[in-house]
Amino acid sequence: MHKLLLLSTFTLLSFFSKAQFGFERKFDILVDDGIENQINAWTGGMNYCQFSNIDLDFDGDKDLFVFDRSCNKVLTFIQNGAEGESDFVYAPEYEDDFPADLRDWALLVDYNCDGLEDIFTYVLGGCRVFKNVGSIAEGNVFELESPILQTTVDGDLEYMFISSVDIPAFVDIDGDSDIDVLSFGVLGTAMEYHRNMSVENHGDCNTLEFITKNECWGRFTESTTSNEVTLWDTLVYPCNGTLDNPESWRPNSDRNDDDRHTGSSVLALDMNNSTTMELVIGDITYTNLNLLWNSGTEPNTNSGMDDQDVNFPSNSVPVDLNLFPAAYHVDINNDGNRDLLVSPAAVLQTEDRNSVWGYENTDEDLTPVFEFIQEDFIQHDMIDHGKGSLPVFFDQDGDGLKDLLVSVHGQFDAATSNQISRIAYYRNIGTAAEPRFSLVTEDWQNLSALEIGAGLSFYPTFGDLDGDGDEDMVLGEYIGNCYYMENTGGAGSNAVFSAFSTLKDNTGADIIDGTFAYPQLVDLDRDSDLDLVIGRRNGSLIHYENTGSASDYEFELQTLTLGGVDVSEWWSIEGQAIPQFIDIDNEYHLVLGSKKGTLHYYDNIDDNLDGDFNLVDSTLEDIHIGTFSCPAIYELSDNNTLTMMLGNQRGGLALYQSVDIDQIGIKETDANWLVKVYPNPTSGYLKFDFGGLAYQDLKHLNYQLYDLRGSVLLSGNPTENQIELDVSDLKSGTYLLKIVGQDKLLSKKIVIH
């Protein structure tokens, strides 16, 4: 409890928050795809995903853990369906249960037989494991169990090599209940079997104690140059070892490091209830999955793969997913039988929209028959337009309500296997009090067919540059050009953009800067015309002042480093600064997206265009939904709050709402009476000295300490001229102190360390 050292007793309120805008994640604005509502609209998109079952809410149902490799993002979905029904609802409140530094691959498996799924995830050169020590009361809680898995090879303890590119299999191969490991070895052509000896050595599943039993498990090899699999490959390396001890059968010839093949996905499952595992393999440069049938009838007999289905599942719609498909064995319809999800394991030049193929198991768990359901499992319920979403608000239909445009850095085009940029248009069919969006087209204004620049990374900004009452467009793109497109639709009508020209500065030179351009039109110097600010790939901002007029723009370069802004990281020359200047009560605030994915917040902008802006926070309110963050911020509803739609590398959007606008961007106000508040910053006590203020005036005073979300943490009415406030229990951050009298006001920022 916070202690107030006064003669009288005061009411104490404790609510902690660290915020400047008070953004809170929301899901209440309805969105439809032109046909039906999207129940997971604001998930943020999905690209190249890995799937595991886990009971997130401890209700007995298997929910869904998703790990998106494109930006190492955890997504969590609650299963609300009845038995035999798939009804996953996005539940981000469970995402923080998982470690923040998972990377490349993360799969959930219960290795210690306690009924709770643990985490197997990539670490440099191998695999680390987090043990789930959670409970119904605490939820899922993960502790690092092994910083890197080790295995015994010919009596020597070595690190277990697993590639960051591959997708390994963590499964009970030998039927003894502990979890073994199958993965392609260093050369990437043969399967290594790392047997867990926990049960054999200790009688339980509690340890991760591996020996490498076989470097050629399944007795097959995959080509170093293709996805061709050679069965019963026992004559050439690496499968030419002796069979004196089948369980420890290992190759005995010298390795040839030229024979490398990196990039395979592995799923091990029993397809015919034989107690031996079949394999489903994907390859980094191919679109299909290959099912290898195991000839064995019991584990650990060195059985080989004796047949293959190169168009798995050939009984249904075979996987044909550009490219590097990986399969996951999970229950998606709550019937206790595991189904199949397939998604790319690559991160470049591959499907990024319809990238989750779903197959329902129509038979039993150990004799599965996989029937194709859809190519956009879960994705069809969310805003998802490819890779790298860039939202912008714009009133396309002239009805006074801001519509939503969603561009993408690049969307995979199956016809050409290239990336292209389109802008999706969602019309606001709601009201000023309750916005609602409906998808109209995925190629707004047919921009993808206009051959603008490289056809990638379209990013528009709007403003009336010719004084005719409608908003024109400046369009940035991948090459770094900006293009001017006049709106010929007229004020109050549907916008029409049919022609473009390269935007030029006052000297007639093209406005261009390297690759990527993220423009914003804003009257930065408040002279009643629109200036141009361009976010740069290197993380800084370019400023062009409009030296023309409100009806005849002329952009003159002022600086390549506006405000000293820099959102790049020390380890990268890239920043991908995407600016959003926000005018609140005639004071500009700046929120910037970045490649890292955090949001940078600056103030001290007005009358300081030649100086350095003040970096208030480089991780605004700890918001991070994925890399390449792109904010669009606007007072969308008439409820005195700001709406932020946030794009990211996964191609979708997240929705946020601010506190009341009058609580944003708090200023210090000089008091008209003598009062001292010290020390500031402080880590313990905050002292008030009201000087010689008379008792009559003192008794009318009221003090309140707010967090920046607007919640009152401490308040009271002093009856003495000197008081102390104990703030040692408050979290580090910035707070607002207000002291109000009959005709007196002090508003002051307080920093607590």
N, C-alpha and C positions, 0 to 999 in steps of 0.2 A: 504494500500500500504506500502511496505517496504521502509524506508527512508535511504538514503546513505548520510552521513554528510561529503561531500567533496566540494572543490571549483569548481570542474567540475561536469558535469552531466554524469551519467552512465546508461546503459541499465539494467533494472531490470526484471527478469523473476521469476514468482512465480508458483511453482507446488510442492505440498506437498506429501510426502510419507514416511512411516517408513518401511524400508526393509533392509535385508542383501543379499538376493538372487534376490529380485525383482520378485518373482514368481507371475505370472498372470494366472488366470484360463482360460483354452482354451477348445475348442470343435472341432478343425479342423482336427484332425487325424481320418481318416475314419476307421470304424470297421464293420465287418459283422459277422453274426453267421454261416457262411458257405453257406448261401443261399441268404440273403438280408442284405443291410446296416441297421445298428441300429442307428436310428436318435437321440436317447437319450443315446448313448453309455456311456457317461462320467457323468451320473447322480450320481453315487455312490451306486446304488442298493436300494432295498426296501425289508423289512421283514414283519413287523406287523403294518399295516397302518390304519389310520383313514382318512376319506375323507369328504370334504365340498366344495361346490361351492362358488366362490367369483369372482367378476370382478377385476382382478389384474391391468389391464391396462386401465380401464375405457373406453372400446370400445363398451360396450353393451353386449358382450358375457360373458357367465359364464365360467370362468376358473376353475382350480382345485387346492385346498389347500390340501396337504397331510401331515399328522403328523405321523411319524414312531416312535412307542412306544419303539422299541428296543434300541434306543439311543436318544430319545426325540428330533428328528430332523424334522424341517420344510422343506418341498419341495414344490416348486411352478411350475405349468405348465400352459402355455398359450394355449387356445383353438384356433387353426387356421383353424378348419374345417368349411365347409359350413353347412347350415342347414341339419341336419340328418347325419352329418359326425363327426367322432371322430378323431381329429388330435391334440393331445397334445404334445407340445414341451417344454422341460425343460427350465425354465427361472429363474436361481438362483438369478438374480438381485433383485427380489422381496422378497427374504427370509428375508433380514434385516429389512423389514417393520414390521415384527412381533416380539413380545417380545422374548428375548433370553432365558428366564427361564421357558418356558412352559414344563410341565412334565405330564407323564402318559396318559392323554387324553386331546385333544383340539379339539373342534367342533365350527364351525362358524354358527351363527344364527343372523339375524337382529332382535334384541329385541325391538328397539325403533322406528321401522317403518319408518326409513329415507332412506331405500334403500341400506344401507351399512351394510355388515355382521360384527357382533361383535364376540368376542372370549369368549367362556365358557370353562374353563380349571380347572384342579385339583389343589387344594391347600390342605394342611394337614387337613384331616377330612371333606373336602367339596369342594366347587366350588368358584372360583373367576371369575370376568367378566371384560374384557377390552372393552371399547366403541370405535368404529371406528369414528373418527372425521376428516377423510380424505376428499379429494376433487380431482377433475380432475387435478388441478394444483399441489397438493402436493402428490397425490397418497393415499394409505391407511395408516392412522396414528392411532395408538391405544393408548388410555389413560386408566389407571386403574380406573374403575368405582366402583367396589365393591371388597374389599380384601377377603371377604368371604360372600356368600349368607346366609341370615337368613330367617326363616319362623316362623309364629305364630302358636303355637300348644296349643289348649285349652286356648287361651288368653295369653300365655307366649311366649316371643320371644326367639327362640333358633337358634343355627346354623343348617343349612340344611345339614344333613349327606349324603355324597355320597362317596362310596368307591373308592380308587385309582385303584382297580382291575377291577371294573365294567365299562361298557360303558352306561351312562345314556341317556335319550332322552330329548331334549329341543325343544318343539313343542307347538303350540297353540292347546290345548286340547279342550277348550270350545268355540272356534270359535269367540272370541272377539278381535282378532288381537294381543294381547300381548302374550308373550312366557311363557308357564308353564313348569313344570319339572316333569318327571316320572323317578323314580329310585327305586331300591330295598332298603328296609330299613336296619337298623342295623343288623337284624337277617338274612336278605338275602333271605326270603321265600315269601314275599308278596310285592306288588307294592305300593309305596307311590306316591300320587298325590299332588303336591304343586302348588296351583292355584295362578297365578299372578293377583293381584287386581288393577293393574295400571289403566286400563280402567274404572273399576267400581268406584274407589276412586278419580281419577283425570281426567278422560275423555280422556286420551291419553295413548300412549305406553311407555312413557319416564322413568318410574320408575320400579324398581325391588322390588316389595312389595308382599311377598308371605304369604299365609296361607296354612296349611296342611289340605286339605279338606277330605282326605281319606287315610288311611293307608292300605287299602285292595282294591285298585282300580282294577276293572275288576273281583273281587270276585273269584280269583283263588289263589292257592299256588303252589310253586315249592318245590319239595322234598329237604330235607337237605342232602340227600346222593346220589341223581341222578338228571337227568334233567326231571324227570317225573312231569307233571303238573296236578294238580287236579282241575277240573272246578267246579264252584258253591260250593266252599268249605266254607259253612256258619255255620258249626256245631262245628268245632274245631278251636283253636287259629291258626292264628291271625284273622280269619274272623268270629268270633262269637259275633260281636258287635250288638247292637240294631239298628233298622232302624227308630228311631223316627225322625231323621233329616238326610235324605239320603245324602245331600251334605256334611255333616260333620261327616259321619259315620266312627267311629274309634273303634278298638278293646277295650274291657273292661276287659279282663282277664290279669292275671299276665304273664309277659314275662318269658320264659325259655331260658336262655342264652346258653344252650346246643344245642338248635335247631338253628344252624347257617348254612348258606350256602353262601359262598363268591365266587363270580365269575360268573356274568351274563352280557350279552350284551342285550341292549334294543333298538329296532327301532320302533317308533310309526308312523303309516301312515294309511290313509284311502284307503282301498282296493276296496270298492264298492260304493263310493260316498254317504255314509249314514250320513255324518257329525260326525260320531263317529270313534274313532281310533282303528284299529287292532294293535296287537303287534307281532313283530318278535323277538324271544328270542334265544340267544345262551348260552351255558353252558361251564364252564371252563374245564370240563373233557370229553366233547363229541364233535363229529365232525359235527353234523347236526344243522339245524335251525328249530325252531318250530313256526309256524304261529298260533296265537290265534285270532279267529273271534269274533268280538264284536256283541252281540245280540241287542244293542241299536239302536234307530233311531234318537236320538238327545242327545247332550252332557249333562253332569251333572245330569243324572237321575239314577245314580248308576247301570247302566247296567252291566251285567257280560259277560264274555267270555263263549260262548256256544258250540264252536267246535274248533278243532285244526288240523293242518297239520304238522305232525312231520317230514315230508320229504319235507320241503319247498325249492324251489317251485316244487311241485309234477307234475306240467304240463310240466316241462322241465327237465333239469339235476339237481336233488336235490343237495344242498350243502353237500359236504362230505370232509371237510377241517380240517386236523389235526392241532391243535385242538383249541377249544374255538372260533368258528367263530363269527364275528360281522358284521352286515349289515349296509350299509349307502345308503341313498336315495339321489342321485345326478344325475344331467343331464350330461351324458358323450358324447352325440352325437349332442348337439347343436340344439335340436328340441323343447325345452321348456317343454318336458315331462321328469320327473325324472326317472332315471334308477336305477340299484342296483349294488353296489360293495360290495364284501365280503372279509374280511381278518382276520387272527387270531388276537385275543386280548391277547393271551398268549405271553410269551417271552422265554419259554423253551419247548423243546421237541415238536416242532410243525413245520409245513411247512414253509420254509424260502426262497424258490425259486419261485415256482408256487403258490404264496401266495396272489394273488389278482384275485379273480374270478369275471368276469364281466357278467352282465345280462342286455340285452336291453329291454326296455319297448316298446312292440309292440302295445299298446293301448293308452288310454288317461292317463293324470297324476293322476286322482282320481279313475280310474278303471284300474290299471296297470296289464299287463300280462308280466311277466319277462321270457325272453328266453335266455338261456345260450349262451355266445359268446366264452369265453376263460378263462383259468385258470391262465393266466399270463398277465392280462391287464396292459399296459404300460411297465411292466417288460420285455416283449419280445423284446423291443426296446433298452435295455440297457445291459451292462455287469453286470451280477448278478449271482453269483454261490453259494449263501447260506448265512452263517452268519460268518462274520469276514474274509475279503479278505486280502490276502498277496501277492502282486505283486513282481515279480522278473524278471529282464532282463537276457536272455540267448540265445545264438545263437545255437538253436537246430539243424538246417539243415546245418550248416557249410558254409553258403553263405556269411558270413561277415556282415550280418545285424542282429542286436539284435532282437530276438523274445520276446514274452511276455508270462510268466507263471503266472497264478492266482490260488493260493491255497486258502483254506478256513480253518478257525478254525474247523468248523463242518458244514456239509450239511445234512439236514434232509433226511433220507432214508425211504420212505413210506413203503417199504417192511418189514422193521424191526422196524420202529418207533424209530430208534437210529440215532445218528449223526455219520457221517463218513467224512474223509478228502480225497478230490480228488484234483488234480492239472489240471486246464484247460490250453490247449496250443493254443495260437494264433500265427500263423506264420506271420512274417513280409513279406508281398508280395509287399511292396513298394520299394522305392529307398533310397539311403543315403540322398537325398535332401527332400524326401517326404515319410516318413514311412506310412504304412497302414497295418492293422492287420485283419486276417481272422481266425475264430475259426476252428481248426482241430479236436480236441477231448477234452472231458471234463474229461478224465482220462488218462492223459499223462503218458507214460511208464507203464501203468497198475499198478500204485503204490498202489491203494486201495486194490488190491488183494494179495499183498505181505506179509500181516500180519506184518507190521512194527509197533512196539510199540503198542500203544492203537488205532492206526489208526485215530488219530486226530491231527490237528494243524501241518500238514507238512509245513516246511519252509526250502527251499533249498538255498545253496550258491555254487558257482562254481569256480574252478580254477584247473590248471594243477599241481597235487600233485605227479605225477609219472614221469614227464619229457618226456612224449611221444607225446606232441604237442596238445593234446585235453584236454578239461576241464572236470575234475572229479567233483563229487558232494558230499557235506556234507549235510545231511538232519537232521534237528532238528524236534522234535515232542513233543506231549503233556506230556509224562512221564518225559521228560527232557533229554532223550538220544540224542546223535548225532550218525548218521550212515554214514559210508563211502561207496560210490558206485562208482566203477571205470567205466570210460567211455571207452567202448571197440569198439566204432565206428570208431575211428581214426581221425586224423586231417583233416579238410575240409569236413567231411562226417557227416551224421546224427548221433547224439549222441545215444548211446545205454547203458542203465543201467539195468542190469538183475539180479544182485546179490548185497547183502548188508551185511555188518558186522558192529558190534558196534565199533565206533571210540574210540581208546584208546590213553592214554597219554604215555609219555616216560617211565613210570614205568610199563606199561601194564595194568593199571587200566582203567575201563570204564570212558569215559568223560560224566558225568551226573550231573545235578544239579536240584533237586526238580522237579517241573512241568514246562513245556514250555521251549523250547530252540530255540533261534533265532540266528543262526550262520552267521558270515560273514568272508570270507577268504580275507585277505588284508595284504600286505607287510608293516606292521606297523612300523618296525624298519629299513626299506629300506636296507635290506641285500640280496635282490634278491631271497628270498623265501617267501612263503605265511604263515603268522601267522593266528591264529584263535581267533576271538572275538565272544563271545556268549552273546546275550541279555538275561536278566534274568526276571523272573516273578516279583521279588521284585523291579525292576526298575534300577538295576545296571548292569555292564558289567564284564564278566570274560575275562581275557587275557591269552592265551597260546602262547608262543613264539615257532616258528619253529626252533629248534636247530639242525635239520637234514640238508637236502640239497634240492635244487630245484627238485630233482628227487626221493628223499626218505625222506618223511616228518617224523618229530618227534616232537610232541607237548609237551612242558614243561610248567606247570602252573606257571604263574607269579603273578597274583593277582585276587582276587574275586571282586575288586572294582576299575577297571581301570578308571583312570582320576578323581576319586571321583564323577563319574556320578551317578545321582539319579533322575529318572523321576516319582517316586511315589509321592503321595500327602500326606499332613499331616494327612488326615483323612483315609488313606488306606495303607495297607501293600503291595498292589499291584501296580506295575508300568508298567509291560509289555514293557520293553525297547526293541525296534527293531532298530538295528544300521544300518546307511548308512555312511560309511567313503567315502569322495569324495576328490580326489587329484586334486587340481587346482594349476598349476605352481609350482609343487613340494611342496605344502603346503596342509596338510590334514585339512579337515573340517569334522565335525560330525553332522549329523542330526538324531535325534532319535524319533521314534514313541512312543506313550504312551497309557495306558489304558484310560486316561482322554480324549484323542483325539487331544491334541495340539502337536506341534512339538517343540522339544528342539534343540537348535543350540549351538555347542561348537567349540571353536578354541584353539590355544596354545597347539597343540598336538605334533608336531614334537619336538624331543629331550626333551620331557616332559612326557615320558611314566610312570615314577615313581612319577610324581607330579599330581596336580589337573588341569584338563582342565578348560578353561575359559568358563563359561556359558554366552554366548552373549545374548541369548533370550530364554525364556521358553515358549513363545507363538509365534513362528516364523511367522511373518507377519500376525498374527491373523487368520491363516488358521485353520479351524475346521469344518470338514464335518461329524463328527460322532465320537463315542468312538472307542477305539482300532485302532488308526492310524498306518498305516504301509507304509512308503515311499520307493519307488524304484526310484533312481536318476541316470541319465546317459546322456551323450552327444549323444542323439539318432539321431539327424539330423546334417548335416554339416553346420549349420548356426551359430556356435559359441555360442550356448546357451545350458543350461541343461534342460532336460525334467524330470519332476517328475510325476509319477503315484502314487496316494495315495489311499491305501485301508482303509477300516473302518468296523465297526460292521455290516453294512447293506449289505455287500457282493459284492459291486461293486467298481468302481474306479472313481476317479476324475483326470483330466489332468491339469498339470501346466507347464508353460515355464518360464525360468529365464531371466534376463537381459543378455547382453553380458558377457561371462565368464570373460573377463578382468576387469569387474566392480565388480566382486565378491571377497570378502575377501581382502578389501583394507588395505594396509600396510602404516604406517607412514614412510616417507623418510627424512633423515636429509638433511637440506639445506647446500649448500657450501658457504653461506654467512649469516651474522648475521641478523636475523629478529625475532621479538617477536610478538606472537599472544596471546592475553589475554583479559579478564579472560576466562578460559576454565576448567570446564563447565561455561556457562553463561546463563542468562535468559533475558538479555536486549541488551547491546551493545557488539560488538566484536571489539577490538582495534588492529590495526596493527602498529608496530614500525619498520621501515626499517633502523634504525640507521643512519649512515653517508653515506648511499648509494648516489652516485653522480646522478645528474639529468639525465645525459646521460643514465645511467643504469636504473634509475627509470622509464623513459618513455617507456622502452621496456618491463616492467613488465605487466602481466595480471593475475588477480585473478578470480577464479571461485569457487562458493560454490555449491556443488552437494548434492542431496539426494542419498541414497544408491541404488536407482533404476537407477542412472546415469543421471538424469535430472538436468540441470543447473538451480539453483534458483536465484542466484545473480552473477553478473560479472562486471568487470570494469578494468580501467587502472589508477592506482594512479599517481598523479602529485605532491604529497607531501610525506614527510617521515613518517608522522603520520596521520592516518585516522581512522574513526570510522564507523562501519556498524551497523545499527539497525536491530536486528534479533528477536525482541520481538514478532513479529507476527507469527514466525515459530512454528510449532508443536514441542512438546518435542520429542527428539530422537537423533540419531547419524548422523552426516553429514560429508562430505569430503571437505576440503579446499585445493585447488591447487593454488600455486603461481608459475608462469612460467616466466622465463627471457630468454635472448639469450643463456646463458650457465648455467642457474640456475633453480633449481626446489625445491619446498617445497610441500610435501604432508602430510596433518595432519588431524586427526580425530577431529571433533568439537562436543561437547555434549551440547545440548540446553535443559534446564529444563523448 
